[in-house]
Amino acid sequence: MFGLFSTRPTLPSTPAPTLRLHNNLTGTLEEFSPLTPEAVTMYTCGPTVYDYAHIGNLRSYVFADTLKRTLIHFGYEVKHTINLTDFGHLSDDGDAGEDKMMKGLKREGLPVSLSAMRELSDRFITAFKSDIESLRILPPTTWARASDYVEMQIRLIETLEGKGYTYETRDGVYFDISKFPTYGKLGNIDLNALRSGARVDINEEKRHPADFAVWKKGLLGWDSRWGKGFPGWHIECSAMAIATLGKSIDIHTGGIDHIHTHHNAEIAQSEAATGKQFAHFWLHNEFITIDNTKISKSLHNGITLRHLLDLGFTGDDYRYWLLTAHYRSPVNFTIEALRGAKQALYRLKRHVFEEYRGVKAEPDETILDRFATLIGNDLDTPGALALVWEVVKSDSLTKTQKYGTLLAIDSVLDIGLSDNPEDGARSLGIIAKHELPLDVQALVDEREAARVARNWPLADHLREALNLKGYSIEDTPQGPRVSKAT
């Protein structure tokens, strides 16, 4: 299913160039080295599963997948967790807005209950995983569903309370950021100018506007020493990262919008509880706009992958388009831009599936060193795609070298070049002559005879006849190529 699992050539044994990543904790490009030789530990902030993910959300997971595949390409094993937030506070999001899960329950006409939240989240977890598969994103080692880790979250809050980092109010339990002097170190946040962020409200009992809830009291939820209620949003990720990956992890990823509040809260509560540095590398992808407008539910411009599929695009088309921009660069989405990506990828796949069918794959080590330098420079996917086209157009590489090199590069980019050539050609609508209906085969043969005889009016007439039957034909040096008309 995924390109990574296709038969691939053995990569060269020469040492790969250094892998350098932009660490938002320091604001610099740093050489990556894992904490232990066993495996790189990586945590990715996942979705709140109350609705379909829009295409802006999905950029985070294509970026994280590219990072993971790059780590694998550089010889590392990766232990990866993505969380699924499947419950909410039911009354307030903490940022003076409606909780997302509560909003989903109302939209679907479901009762306000834990079982209804489970039902709602089951549906959208399935939808999210379908999107992930369409985008060829490797599944994580662990899907961490927040409601399955509530006991761990409560224990973590109790640890923070025992160490004096929390205080209780009428509506919940809050983390006291004054007890954690380095709060805001991610992104160099100015606490004096910090406005309330995600799930951080302002009330009279809070000691600082940026203090954040680790437990919210309510009439529904789970029992705890502070009464019935729900864990705070931030504590979920800390608990699940520690439970699945350990107290200190290599890499944490997410969208750039998580830096100011969510990820600083994760750092504070995790490090306060364990006494260890929580994550050593923090990487974040930039936003996507749609027609130069920020994606917003209130603006109803949250295009989903399903919308794109309905328009005739594929997950590969969208993945290719994303890879044409660096993950730390803002990018504006338009249907015209995606259509251009689709056309480019179609040409690329058609070349691979038709030119290299049955060809032995042996990568060129020099080109792969160049690829490793590009992708190892903070995931330079635009440069990597440019190199792909350079390989295709090269006059100095043999077909064997081209095919092997493209397969090796596709183990990281995974835009579908590693699909079985026969299946790949069919996915593009290209049909072998022997697979055509007999009447269509006859028209193709008759047209080819007319073309050889330079009877252009008859050849054009037969082309139209093929079009009426739903087929298009293209003349090539290798003979006519027939595909389903689009």
ABEGO torsion letter per residue (X at the ends): XBAAABBBBBBBABBBBBBBBBBAAAGBBBBBBBABAABBBBBBBBBBBABBBBAAAAAAAAAAAAAAAAAAAAGBBBBBBBBBBABBAGABAGAGBBBAAAAAAAAAGBBBBAAAAAAAAAAAAAAAAAAAAAAGBBBBABBBBAAAAAAAAAAAAAAAAAAGABBBBAAEBBBBAAABAABGABGGBBAAABBBBBGBBBBAABABAABBBABBBBABEBBBAAEBEBBBAAAAAAAAAAAAAEABBABBBEBAAAAAAAAAAAAAAAAAAAGBBABABBBBBBBBBBGGBBBBAAAGABBBAAAAAAAGBBAAAAAAAAAABBAABBBBBBAAAAAAAAAAAAAAAAAAAAAABGBBBBBBAAAAAAAAAAAABGGBAAAAAAAAAAAAABAABBAAAAAAAAAAAAAAAGAGAABBAAAAAAAAGBBBAAABBAAAAAAAAAAAAAAAAGBAAAAAAAAAAAAAAGBBBBBBAAEBBBBBBX
